[in-house]
Every structure is written in structure tokens, then in C-alpha cells.
Amino acid sequence: ALENNIPVEQISFSSDGQGSIPIFNENKEPRVFTLGSCTSLLTEVRDVVKKEKIPFEVALRVITQNPAKLFQLTGKGELTKGFDADIVLLDKNLSITTVLVKGNFLIDQRKIIFPLEL
């Protein structure tokens, strides 16, 4: 899309967040349903940054700010005062190290935090 001069503000990635994925037989009939991966968006961001050489901040925007604006998700999509503190921290290899939801640690330095209270 970027190579076709579509503004980055009009691009977004989405996922079904573990939605079902059909596997079809040779007659194109669904036979098995599997779960999508929770990491599919991160995998796409990692791929476009590393393989396509898209700047990280551009790749990040298409899974954060752009969908939040498109779906009018108030308080989402940006690290801004008054917004939900839903944050994912990545290492230099773009692997998850820390996850916060509404400011609460769910994962801290790759360790799951219990009890999970939101």
C-alpha cells in the first residue's frame, strides 16, 4: 500500500485474535477449524520492519492508532495521558518482554504475573 502512495493513516492490520481459521479439503469444503495466533499482528509488524524495511513507528501505527481511530475506540491506540495504559514492550528483536493492561503488569521481563487482576 505504501508503495502505491496510500497514506499510512489509511492503512491498518487486523486479526481475529484467536478467531477460528478453516482448513479446506480438495473440494474447497471446510473440514477442520484451528485457532488463529495471538501473535499474528506482532509477526506481521516484525516482518514488515525486518524484511520490507518499513520504519518501526509506521508499522506500529497500523496496529495501534489507525484501528483505534477507525473503530472509534476511545482511550486506545496511543500512549497519551488519560488513555488506557495498554502497553507492550519489545526487545531489539521485536519480541515481547513486558505487557501492561490498564497499567497492570500481566507479563514483566517475560514472566507471567499472578494473580491477574484487572
C-alpha positions in Angstrom: 0.0 0.0 0.0 2.8 2.4 0.9 4.5 1.8 -2.5 1.2 2.9 -4.1 1.3 6.2 -2.2 -1.6 5.3 0.1 -1.2 7.5 3.3 -0.2 5.4 6.3 -3.2 6.9 8.2 -5.4 4.8 5.8 -3.7 1.5 6.4 -4.4 -1.0 9.2 -3.6 -4.6 10.1 -6.2 -6.6 11.9 -6.6 -10.1 13.4 -9.4 -12.1 14.8 -7.4 -12.6 18.0 -7.6 -16.4 18.0 -10.6 -16.5 15.8 -11.3 -19.8 14.0 -9.4 -20.5 10.8 -10.9 -23.1 8.4 -8.8 -25.6 6.7 -10.4 -26.8 3.4 -10.3 -30.1 1.6 -9.6 -30.6 -2.1 -13.3 -29.7 -2.8 -12.9 -26.4 -1.0 -15.2 -27.5 1.8 -14.2 -26.6 5.4 -13.1 -29.7 7.3 -11.1 -28.5 10.3 -11.1 -25.3 12.2 -8.0 -24.2 14.1 -7.3 -21.2 16.2 -5.6 -18.1 14.9 -2.5 -17.0 16.7 -2.5 -14.1 19.3 0.9 -13.1 17.9 -0.2 -12.7 14.2 -0.1 -8.9 14.4 3.3 -8.9 16.0 4.6 -11.3 13.4 3.4 -9.0 10.6 4.9 -6.0 12.2 8.2 -7.8 12.7 8.2 -8.9 9.0 7.5 -5.5 7.5 10.2 -3.9 9.7 12.8 -6.5 9.1 12.1 -7.7 5.6 10.3 -4.7 4.0 12.4 -2.1 5.8 9.3 -0.2 6.9 10.2 2.1 9.8 9.0 0.6 13.2 6.9 3.7 14.0 5.0 3.3 10.7 4.5 -0.5 11.2 3.3 0.1 14.8 0.8 2.7 13.8 -1.1 0.3 11.6 -1.9 -2.0 14.6 -2.5 0.7 17.2 -3.5 4.3 16.3 -5.1 3.6 13.0 -7.5 0.8 14.0 -8.4 2.7 17.3 -9.4 5.7 15.2 -11.2 3.7 12.6 -13.3 1.8 15.2 -13.6 4.9 17.4 -12.1 3.1 20.4 -11.9 6.0 22.9 -8.8 5.9 25.1 -7.0 3.3 22.9 -4.2 3.4 20.3 -1.8 5.9 21.7 0.4 6.5 24.8 -1.4 9.6 25.8 -2.4 11.0 29.2 -5.9 9.8 30.0 -5.8 6.8 27.6 -5.8 3.2 28.8 -2.3 2.1 29.8 -2.3 -0.9 27.5 1.3 -1.3 26.6 3.5 -4.0 25.1 7.3 -3.6 25.4 9.6 -5.3 22.9 13.3 -6.1 22.8 15.6 -5.2 20.0 14.5 -8.4 18.1 10.9 -7.2 18.4 10.0 -10.0 20.8 7.6 -9.3 23.7 9.2 -8.7 27.1 6.5 -6.9 29.1 2.7 -6.4 28.8 0.6 -4.0 30.8 -3.2 -3.8 30.6 -4.8 -0.7 32.1 -1.5 -0.1 33.8 -1.3 -3.5 35.4 1.6 -5.9 34.6 0.5 -9.2 33.0 4.0 -10.1 31.9 7.1 -8.5 33.3 10.5 -9.3 31.8 9.0 -12.4 30.1 7.5 -13.7 33.4 3.7 -14.0 33.8 2.5 -12.1 36.8 -0.1 -13.7 39.1 -2.8 -13.1 40.3 -4.2 -11.4 37.2 -6.5 -8.7 38.5 -7.9 -6.2 36.1 
